[in-house]
Amino acid sequence: KSKNNDIGIKYLKIGEIMSFSFKTNFWGTTEFWCDVYKGPDYKRFRGFTVYQASGLFIRDGSSYNWLGRDDEIYFHKNSLPSYYKFYWK
């Protein structure tokens, strides 16, 4: 979700990938955030910013990848290795 776009609620199966693309706005203020729930009762939760533009006229063009596992949430950009980013609450 962002200030101007809401891609809606998505339910993913184990191993399923969700993907979407967007363009950073002219002013470089684009930001997307995500609320992630897990488990059969959806009681494990984590909300976080998944993308934040880095400034005026900057067009990153990178691939931002988030992976939710049983233990933690991991992140990697482009083809770099994944690393721990958040614990589940």
N, CA, C and O atoms as CSV, one atom per row, in Angstrom:
chain,resi,resn,atom,element,x,y,z
A,1,LYS,N,N,0.850,-1.167,0.000
A,1,LYS,CA,C,0.000,0.000,0.000
A,1,LYS,C,C,0.898,1.234,0.000
A,1,LYS,O,O,1.988,1.230,0.573
A,2,SER,N,N,0.425,2.265,-0.642
A,2,SER,CA,C,1.105,3.556,-0.597
A,2,SER,C,C,0.033,4.626,-0.417
A,2,SER,O,O,-1.155,4.320,-0.317
A,3,LYS,N,N,0.458,5.856,-0.378
A,3,LYS,CA,C,-0.496,6.958,-0.241
A,3,LYS,C,C,-1.484,6.973,-1.416
A,3,LYS,O,O,-2.661,7.287,-1.235
A,4,ASN,N,N,-1.007,6.637,-2.606
A,4,ASN,CA,C,-1.834,6.724,-3.806
A,4,ASN,C,C,-2.288,5.386,-4.382
A,4,ASN,O,O,-3.156,5.359,-5.254
A,5,ASN,N,N,-1.724,4.286,-3.916
A,5,ASN,CA,C,-2.045,2.967,-4.477
A,5,ASN,C,C,-2.296,1.953,-3.373
A,5,ASN,O,O,-1.573,1.898,-2.378
A,6,ASP,N,N,-3.328,1.159,-3.570
A,6,ASP,CA,C,-3.609,0.059,-2.650
A,6,ASP,C,C,-3.797,-1.183,-3.510
A,6,ASP,O,O,-4.790,-1.299,-4.228
A,7,ILE,N,N,-2.847,-2.111,-3.440
A,7,ILE,CA,C,-2.942,-3.310,-4.278
A,7,ILE,C,C,-3.838,-4.374,-3.656
A,7,ILE,O,O,-4.035,-5.444,-4.233
A,8,GLY,N,N,-4.377,-4.080,-2.483
A,8,GLY,CA,C,-5.341,-4.975,-1.860
A,8,GLY,C,C,-4.701,-6.080,-1.045
A,8,GLY,O,O,-3.479,-6.201,-0.964
A,9,ILE,N,N,-5.557,-6.875,-0.449
A,9,ILE,CA,C,-5.115,-7.996,0.382
A,9,ILE,C,C,-4.805,-9.184,-0.518
A,9,ILE,O,O,-5.581,-9.513,-1.416
A,10,LYS,N,N,-3.681,-9.818,-0.276
A,10,LYS,CA,C,-3.272,-11.001,-1.029
A,10,LYS,C,C,-3.011,-12.134,-0.051
A,10,LYS,O,O,-2.304,-11.946,0.939
A,11,TYR,N,N,-3.567,-13.296,-0.313
A,11,TYR,CA,C,-3.317,-14.490,0.481
A,11,TYR,C,C,-2.374,-15.379,-0.307
A,11,TYR,O,O,-2.695,-15.806,-1.416
A,12,LEU,N,N,-1.206,-15.660,0.266
A,12,LEU,CA,C,-0.202,-16.471,-0.416
A,12,LEU,C,C,-0.096,-17.840,0.229
A,12,LEU,O,O,-0.150,-17.974,1.451
A,13,LYS,N,N,0.053,-18.835,-0.596
A,13,LYS,CA,C,0.308,-20.188,-0.111
A,13,LYS,C,C,1.800,-20.321,0.169
A,13,LYS,O,O,2.591,-19.487,-0.271
A,14,ILE,N,N,2.184,-21.348,0.887
A,14,ILE,CA,C,3.594,-21.593,1.176
A,14,ILE,C,C,4.354,-21.699,-0.140
A,14,ILE,O,O,3.979,-22.473,-1.021
A,15,GLY,N,N,5.418,-20.921,-0.268
A,15,GLY,CA,C,6.242,-20.938,-1.464
A,15,GLY,C,C,5.736,-20.039,-2.581
A,15,GLY,O,O,6.430,-19.860,-3.582
A,16,GLU,N,N,4.548,-19.470,-2.436
A,16,GLU,CA,C,3.993,-18.607,-3.483
A,16,GLU,C,C,4.636,-17.230,-3.416
A,16,GLU,O,O,4.965,-16.739,-2.337
A,17,ILE,N,N,4.809,-16.620,-4.569
A,17,ILE,CA,C,5.447,-15.310,-4.673
A,17,ILE,C,C,4.436,-14.286,-5.169
A,17,ILE,O,O,3.670,-14.552,-6.096
A,18,MET,N,N,4.441,-13.119,-4.546
A,18,MET,CA,C,3.623,-12.016,-5.017
A,18,MET,C,C,4.555,-10.952,-5.567
A,18,MET,O,O,5.571,-10.634,-4.950
A,19,SER,N,N,4.223,-10.413,-6.697
A,19,SER,CA,C,5.092,-9.447,-7.344
A,19,SER,C,C,4.255,-8.307,-7.903
A,19,SER,O,O,3.144,-8.526,-8.387
A,20,PHE,N,N,4.780,-7.103,-7.837
A,20,PHE,CA,C,4.137,-5.967,-8.487
A,20,PHE,C,C,5.208,-4.944,-8.815
A,20,PHE,O,O,6.298,-4.969,-8.244
A,21,SER,N,N,4.898,-4.054,-9.726
A,21,SER,CA,C,5.869,-3.020,-10.094
A,21,SER,C,C,5.190,-1.658,-10.039
A,21,SER,O,O,3.964,-1.551,-10.057
A,22,PHE,N,N,6.009,-0.635,-9.973
A,22,PHE,CA,C,5.520,0.742,-9.895
A,22,PHE,C,C,6.652,1.662,-10.309
A,22,PHE,O,O,7.794,1.226,-10.455
A,23,LYS,N,N,6.342,2.912,-10.494
A,23,LYS,CA,C,7.354,3.914,-10.809
A,23,LYS,C,C,7.412,4.931,-9.679
A,23,LYS,O,O,6.381,5.336,-9.141
A,24,THR,N,N,8.614,5.337,-9.330
A,24,THR,CA,C,8.803,6.375,-8.326
A,24,THR,C,C,8.270,7.687,-8.878
A,24,THR,O,O,8.488,8.007,-10.047
A,25,ASN,N,N,7.568,8.451,-8.039
A,25,ASN,CA,C,6.994,9.704,-8.523
A,25,ASN,C,C,8.079,10.754,-8.802
A,25,ASN,O,O,9.231,10.590,-8.400
A,26,PHE,N,N,7.705,11.800,-9.474
A,26,PHE,CA,C,8.619,12.866,-9.907
A,26,PHE,C,C,9.387,13.479,-8.741
A,26,PHE,O,O,10.562,13.819,-8.882
A,27,TRP,N,N,8.728,13.622,-7.587
A,27,TRP,CA,C,9.330,14.290,-6.441
A,27,TRP,C,C,10.205,13.378,-5.596
A,27,TRP,O,O,10.876,13.850,-4.679
A,28,GLY,N,N,10.211,12.090,-5.883
A,28,GLY,CA,C,11.036,11.152,-5.121
A,28,GLY,C,C,10.505,10.889,-3.733
A,28,GLY,O,O,11.279,10.652,-2.805
A,29,THR,N,N,9.177,10.929,-3.576
A,29,THR,CA,C,8.572,10.711,-2.260
A,29,THR,C,C,7.780,9.405,-2.189
A,29,THR,O,O,7.054,9.175,-1.222
A,30,THR,N,N,7.911,8.568,-3.183
A,30,THR,CA,C,7.168,7.308,-3.212
A,30,THR,C,C,7.574,6.421,-2.045
A,30,THR,O,O,8.758,6.254,-1.751
A,31,GLU,N,N,6.571,5.861,-1.390
A,31,GLU,CA,C,6.802,4.953,-0.270
A,31,GLU,C,C,5.712,3.889,-0.299
A,31,GLU,O,O,4.536,4.204,-0.483
A,32,PHE,N,N,6.099,2.639,-0.120
A,32,PHE,CA,C,5.163,1.528,-0.004
A,32,PHE,C,C,5.390,0.845,1.327
A,32,PHE,O,O,6.531,0.702,1.768
A,33,TRP,N,N,4.316,0.421,1.973
A,33,TRP,CA,C,4.419,-0.319,3.212
A,33,TRP,C,C,3.551,-1.555,3.127
A,33,TRP,O,O,2.694,-1.679,2.252
A,34,CYS,N,N,3.788,-2.459,4.047
A,34,CYS,CA,C,3.139,-3.762,3.991
A,34,CYS,C,C,2.835,-4.250,5.400
A,34,CYS,O,O,3.642,-4.079,6.313
A,35,ASP,N,N,1.685,-4.847,5.566
A,35,ASP,CA,C,1.342,-5.553,6.791
A,35,ASP,C,C,1.308,-7.033,6.447
A,35,ASP,O,O,0.576,-7.445,5.548
A,36,VAL,N,N,2.094,-7.835,7.154
A,36,VAL,CA,C,2.199,-9.264,6.867
A,36,VAL,C,C,1.724,-10.047,8.093
A,36,VAL,O,O,2.145,-9.780,9.218
A,37,TYR,N,N,0.850,-11.007,7.855
A,37,TYR,CA,C,0.338,-11.878,8.904
A,37,TYR,C,C,0.693,-13.312,8.547
A,37,TYR,O,O,0.786,-13.651,7.367
A,38,LYS,N,N,0.890,-14.154,9.550
A,38,LYS,CA,C,1.190,-15.554,9.262
A,38,LYS,C,C,0.532,-16.473,10.271
A,38,LYS,O,O,0.124,-16.057,11.356
A,39,GLY,N,N,0.442,-17.717,9.888
A,39,GLY,CA,C,-0.136,-18.724,10.749
A,39,GLY,C,C,-1.601,-18.945,10.451
A,39,GLY,O,O,-2.246,-18.116,9.810
A,40,PRO,N,N,-2.131,-20.074,10.921
A,40,PRO,CA,C,-3.523,-20.408,10.623
A,40,PRO,C,C,-4.521,-19.422,11.239
A,40,PRO,O,O,-5.644,-19.289,10.754
A,41,ASP,N,N,-4.110,-18.739,12.300
A,41,ASP,CA,C,-5.004,-17.780,12.949
A,41,ASP,C,C,-4.605,-16.331,12.661
A,41,ASP,O,O,-5.233,-15.406,13.175
A,42,TYR,N,N,-3.573,-16.126,11.847
A,42,TYR,CA,C,-3.075,-14.795,11.450
A,42,TYR,C,C,-2.704,-13.919,12.646
A,42,TYR,O,O,-2.827,-12.696,12.579
A,43,LYS,N,N,-2.254,-14.530,13.730
A,43,LYS,CA,C,-1.903,-13.759,14.924
A,43,LYS,C,C,-0.477,-13.233,14.891
A,43,LYS,O,O,-0.162,-12.274,15.594
A,44,ARG,N,N,0.394,-13.841,14.087
A,44,ARG,CA,C,1.765,-13.329,13.969
A,44,ARG,C,C,1.732,-12.206,12.953
A,44,ARG,O,O,1.225,-12.390,11.847
A,45,PHE,N,N,2.259,-11.056,13.305
A,45,PHE,CA,C,2.107,-9.865,12.484
A,45,PHE,C,C,3.400,-9.066,12.429
A,45,PHE,O,O,4.188,-9.055,13.376
A,46,ARG,N,N,3.598,-8.403,11.310
A,46,ARG,CA,C,4.687,-7.437,11.199
A,46,ARG,C,C,4.290,-6.409,10.144
A,46,ARG,O,O,3.900,-6.785,9.039
A,47,GLY,N,N,4.381,-5.148,10.459
A,47,GLY,CA,C,4.153,-4.055,9.513
A,47,GLY,C,C,5.472,-3.336,9.288
A,47,GLY,O,O,6.215,-3.094,10.239
A,48,PHE,N,N,5.773,-2.991,8.043
A,48,PHE,CA,C,7.042,-2.330,7.759
A,48,PHE,C,C,7.005,-1.625,6.407
A,48,PHE,O,O,6.149,-1.909,5.570
A,49,THR,N,N,7.939,-0.706,6.206
A,49,THR,CA,C,8.096,-0.012,4.933
A,49,THR,C,C,8.890,-0.920,4.010
A,49,THR,O,O,9.989,-1.349,4.361
A,50,VAL,N,N,8.350,-1.219,2.830
A,50,VAL,CA,C,9.035,-2.106,1.899
A,50,VAL,C,C,9.827,-1.348,0.843
A,50,VAL,O,O,10.737,-1.903,0.228
A,51,TYR,N,N,9.483,-0.077,0.632
A,51,TYR,CA,C,10.232,0.738,-0.326
A,51,TYR,C,C,10.058,2.200,0.047
A,51,TYR,O,O,8.955,2.645,0.363
A,52,GLN,N,N,11.157,2.941,0.007
A,52,GLN,CA,C,11.108,4.381,0.202
A,52,GLN,C,C,12.083,5.015,-0.773
A,52,GLN,O,O,13.274,4.705,-0.768
A,53,ALA,N,N,11.564,5.914,-1.618
A,53,ALA,CA,C,12.409,6.573,-2.616
A,53,ALA,C,C,13.530,7.333,-1.924
A,53,ALA,O,O,13.394,7.758,-0.777
A,54,SER,N,N,14.638,7.499,-2.638
A,54,SER,CA,C,15.803,8.121,-2.016
A,54,SER,C,C,16.058,9.552,-2.454
A,54,SER,O,O,17.120,10.098,-2.154
A,55,GLY,N,N,15.120,10.177,-3.153
A,55,GLY,CA,C,15.311,11.588,-3.454
A,55,GLY,C,C,14.776,12.025,-4.804
A,55,GLY,O,O,14.338,11.209,-5.615
A,56,LEU,N,N,14.821,13.300,-5.022
A,56,LEU,CA,C,14.311,13.948,-6.220
A,56,LEU,C,C,15.015,13.441,-7.475
A,56,LEU,O,O,16.243,13.382,-7.527
A,57,PHE,N,N,14.240,13.080,-8.469
A,57,PHE,CA,C,14.714,12.664,-9.796
A,57,PHE,C,C,15.491,11.351,-9.812
A,57,PHE,O,O,16.067,11.004,-10.844
A,58,ILE,N,N,15.528,10.617,-8.717
A,58,ILE,CA,C,16.271,9.361,-8.685
A,58,ILE,C,C,15.342,8.225,-9.096
A,58,ILE,O,O,14.275,8.043,-8.511
A,59,ARG,N,N,15.751,7.473,-10.094
A,59,ARG,CA,C,14.988,6.320,-10.558
A,59,ARG,C,C,15.838,5.085,-10.323
A,59,ARG,O,O,16.781,4.819,-11.068
A,60,ASP,N,N,15.507,4.344,-9.301
A,60,ASP,CA,C,16.337,3.231,-8.847
A,60,ASP,C,C,16.331,2.073,-9.833
A,60,ASP,O,O,17.400,1.640,-10.265
A,61,GLY,N,N,15.162,1.558,-10.205
A,61,GLY,CA,C,15.072,0.441,-11.132
A,61,GLY,C,C,15.475,-0.902,-10.542
A,61,GLY,O,O,15.623,-1.883,-11.272
A,62,SER,N,N,15.652,-0.953,-9.238
A,62,SER,CA,C,16.070,-2.193,-8.578
A,62,SER,C,C,14.886,-3.094,-8.295
A,62,SER,O,O,13.730,-2.675,-8.351
A,63,SER,N,N,15.200,-4.332,-7.993
A,63,SER,CA,C,14.217,-5.313,-7.572
A,63,SER,C,C,14.350,-5.487,-6.064
A,63,SER,O,O,15.409,-5.879,-5.573
A,64,TYR,N,N,13.280,-5.196,-5.329
A,64,TYR,CA,C,13.265,-5.333,-3.874
A,64,TYR,C,C,12.512,-6.606,-3.533
A,64,TYR,O,O,11.366,-6.776,-3.949
A,65,ASN,N,N,13.132,-7.497,-2.788
A,65,ASN,CA,C,12.566,-8.812,-2.528
A,65,ASN,C,C,12.469,-9.078,-1.032
A,65,ASN,O,O,13.440,-8.918,-0.292
A,66,TRP,N,N,11.280,-9.486,-0.601
A,66,TRP,CA,C,11.013,-9.793,0.797
A,66,TRP,C,C,10.586,-11.244,0.896
A,66,TRP,O,O,9.815,-11.731,0.069
A,67,LEU,N,N,11.087,-11.932,1.909
A,67,LEU,CA,C,10.780,-13.340,2.090
A,67,LEU,C,C,10.361,-13.579,3.542
A,67,LEU,O,O,11.140,-13.343,4.466
A,68,GLY,N,N,9.129,-14.048,3.736
A,68,GLY,CA,C,8.655,-14.386,5.073
A,68,GLY,C,C,8.889,-15.865,5.329
A,68,GLY,O,O,8.392,-16.716,4.592
A,69,ARG,N,N,9.639,-16.165,6.362
A,69,ARG,CA,C,9.878,-17.550,6.777
A,69,ARG,C,C,9.289,-17.743,8.164
A,69,ARG,O,O,8.825,-16.787,8.786
A,70,ASP,N,N,9.306,-18.975,8.647
A,70,ASP,CA,C,8.748,-19.233,9.972
A,70,ASP,C,C,9.435,-18.417,11.059
A,70,ASP,O,O,8.779,-17.961,11.996
A,71,ASP,N,N,10.745,-18.227,10.946
A,71,ASP,CA,C,11.490,-17.568,12.009
A,71,ASP,C,C,11.556,-16.049,11.874
A,71,ASP,O,O,11.455,-15.340,12.876
A,72,GLU,N,N,11.725,-15.539,10.661
A,72,GLU,CA,C,11.992,-14.111,10.463
A,72,GLU,C,C,11.525,-13.668,9.088
A,72,GLU,O,O,11.041,-14.475,8.293
A,73,ILE,N,N,11.675,-12.376,8.815
A,73,ILE,CA,C,11.420,-11.813,7.500
A,73,ILE,C,C,12.767,-11.351,6.948
A,73,ILE,O,O,13.515,-10.637,7.616
A,74,TYR,N,N,13.061,-11.770,5.722
A,74,TYR,CA,C,14.347,-11.479,5.088
A,74,TYR,C,C,14.159,-10.547,3.898
A,74,TYR,O,O,13.070,-10.449,3.333
A,75,PHE,N,N,15.236,-9.866,3.527
A,75,PHE,CA,C,15.218,-8.916,2.420
A,75,PHE,C,C,16.444,-9.131,1.534
A,75,PHE,O,O,17.521,-9.465,2.027
A,76,HIS,N,N,16.277,-8.938,0.233
A,76,HIS,CA,C,17.435,-8.795,-0.649
A,76,HIS,C,C,17.068,-7.898,-1.822
A,76,HIS,O,O,15.921,-7.858,-2.267
A,77,LYS,N,N,18.058,-7.193,-2.302
A,77,LYS,CA,C,17.899,-6.256,-3.405
A,77,LYS,C,C,18.659,-6.806,-4.600
A,77,LYS,O,O,19.831,-7.170,-4.498
A,78,ASN,N,N,17.973,-6.861,-5.731
A,78,ASN,CA,C,18.543,-7.413,-6.956
A,78,ASN,C,C,19.041,-8.835,-6.703
A,78,ASN,O,O,18.289,-9.656,-6.179
A,79,SER,N,N,20.264,-9.142,-7.055
A,79,SER,CA,C,20.756,-10.509,-6.878
A,79,SER,C,C,21.685,-10.655,-5.662
A,79,SER,O,O,22.394,-11.654,-5.543
A,80,LEU,N,N,21.683,-9.670,-4.770
A,80,LEU,CA,C,22.513,-9.747,-3.570
A,80,LEU,C,C,21.945,-10.795,-2.609
A,80,LEU,O,O,20.762,-11.123,-2.696
A,81,PRO,N,N,22.760,-11.325,-1.700
A,81,PRO,CA,C,22.273,-12.336,-0.754
A,81,PRO,C,C,21.186,-11.774,0.178
A,81,PRO,O,O,21.174,-10.584,0.493
A,82,SER,N,N,20.285,-12.652,0.604
A,82,SER,CA,C,19.244,-12.271,1.568
A,82,SER,C,C,19.856,-12.086,2.946
A,82,SER,O,O,20.847,-12.731,3.289
A,83,TYR,N,N,19.258,-11.201,3.733
A,83,TYR,CA,C,19.679,-11.044,5.115
A,83,TYR,C,C,18.462,-10.769,5.991
A,83,TYR,O,O,17.435,-10.279,5.521
A,84,TYR,N,N,18.600,-11.096,7.280
A,84,TYR,CA,C,17.529,-10.889,8.252
A,84,TYR,C,C,17.169,-9.411,8.296
A,84,TYR,O,O,18.045,-8.547,8.287
A,85,LYS,N,N,15.878,-9.133,8.345
A,85,LYS,CA,C,15.425,-7.752,8.467
A,85,LYS,C,C,14.510,-7.548,9.686
A,85,LYS,O,O,14.667,-6.569,10.415
A,86,PHE,N,N,13.558,-8.464,9.909
A,86,PHE,CA,C,12.607,-8.317,11.013
A,86,PHE,C,C,12.263,-9.670,11.628
A,86,PHE,O,O,12.210,-10.684,10.932
A,87,TYR,N,N,12.033,-9.675,12.930
A,87,TYR,CA,C,11.424,-10.814,13.600
A,87,TYR,C,C,9.912,-10.654,13.511
A,87,TYR,O,O,9.408,-9.538,13.388
A,88,TRP,N,N,9.197,-11.759,13.571
A,88,TRP,CA,C,7.745,-11.701,13.705
A,88,TRP,C,C,7.424,-11.184,15.093
A,88,TRP,O,O,8.174,-11.441,16.035
A,89,LYS,N,N,6.329,-10.463,15.237
A,89,LYS,CA,C,5.905,-9.987,16.568
A,89,LYS,C,C,5.001,-11.013,17.186
A,89,LYS,O,O,4.525,-10.823,18.306
